[in-house]
Amino acid sequence: MPIVMDADRIARTITRIAHEILERNHGIDGVCLVGIRSRGVPLARRIAAVLKAETGHDVPTGTLDITLYRDDLTRATAGSTPVVRSTDIPFPIENRTVVLVDDVLFTGRTTRAALDAVTDFGRPRAIQLVVLVDRGHRELPIKADYVGRNVPTSRSEQVHVRLLDIDPVDEVAVEPGA
């Protein structure tokens, strides 16, 4: 499997994205981060750590499970019970800029589900999207505000994001399709 991002590249990318968030939002006042389970959560925490190092202030950071908001839930579970993990957004999102964080942007369906889920918590001033990898092949009109790396793929290829918080290594790899 070709490695398209190693640990050093991921770290540099997270730092760059954090600086782009600071610049676009003119600081972090009113900004919060919400990581989409599963690998969006550690990415959001890493971005929050860089933002704190840069500003000296904590950025509210939460986690979002989109399982019950998926439009393919009945097909994906095929008669089994879906695994629903916790959502933890322990701060109000009203009138804040919510920065959703995910690992890979592919069809846009996960992002659509996340938009539905986060608005159940209130009406943010704005929602922005961070993705570590944008691989193309959108099925919905969704575009990330912050992209770590564009990785052109075929529909049959798979992009694997591995993060030390969950996996044994930090890397992004592309698995050839069948």
Stockholm file with secondary structure:
# STOCKHOLM 1.0

chainA/1-178         MPIVMDADRIARTITRIAHEILERNHGIDGVCLVGIRSRGVPLARRIAAVLKAETGHDVPTGTLDITLYRDDLTRATAGSTPVVRSTDIPFPIENRTVVLVDDVLFTGRTTRAALDAVTDFGRPRAIQLVVLVDRGHRELPIKADYVGRNVPTSRSEQVHVRLLDIDPVDEVAVEPGA
#=GR chainA/1-178 SS CCEEECHHHHHHHHHHHHHHHHHHTTSSTTEEEEEETTTHHHHHHHHHHHHHHHHSSCCCEEEECCGGGCTTHHHHHTTSCCCCCCCBCCSCCTTSEEEEEEEEESSSHHHHHHHHHHHTTCCCSEEEEEEEEECCCCSSSCCCSEEEEECCCCTTCEEEEECTTTSSSCEEEEECCC
#=GC SS_cons         CCEEECHHHHHHHHHHHHHHHHHHTTSSTTEEEEEETTTHHHHHHHHHHHHHHHHSSCCCEEEECCGGGCTTHHHHHTTSCCCCCCCBCCSCCTTSEEEEEEEEESSSHHHHHHHHHHHTTCCCSEEEEEEEEECCCCSSSCCCSEEEEECCCCTTCEEEEECTTTSSSCEEEEECCC
//
